[in-house]
Amino acid sequence: MVRYKVKADRAEENADYIKKVFEELEQNNPSGLRYASFRLKDGVSFVHLASIETDDGENPLSQTAAFKAFQEGIKERCEEPPVVAELDEVGSYRIF
């Protein structure tokens, strides 16, 4: 899970980058990846959830051009930088 907060004037730009990532994922349909992104009610905080299920442990997301473009300017867009937290599932119901 990754959570961060963007500058208010960059929130739509950030959302556009995320939409492009999902468009590319839909086109390329990489295996071994489950991925979701959420915008919190404050309009400037984002949460990304990813489950990497590849045999070699490589993240297919990092191979996409749109994700690379998203990451390139993330520091400049952020008010609070991305914080990565590894999650251990206790239970879930149809989340992935």
Beta strands, then each sheet from edge to edge (+ up, - down):
strand 1: 2-6
strand 2: 33-39
strand 3: 45-52
strand 4: 78-84
sheet 1: 2+ 3- 1+ 4-
end
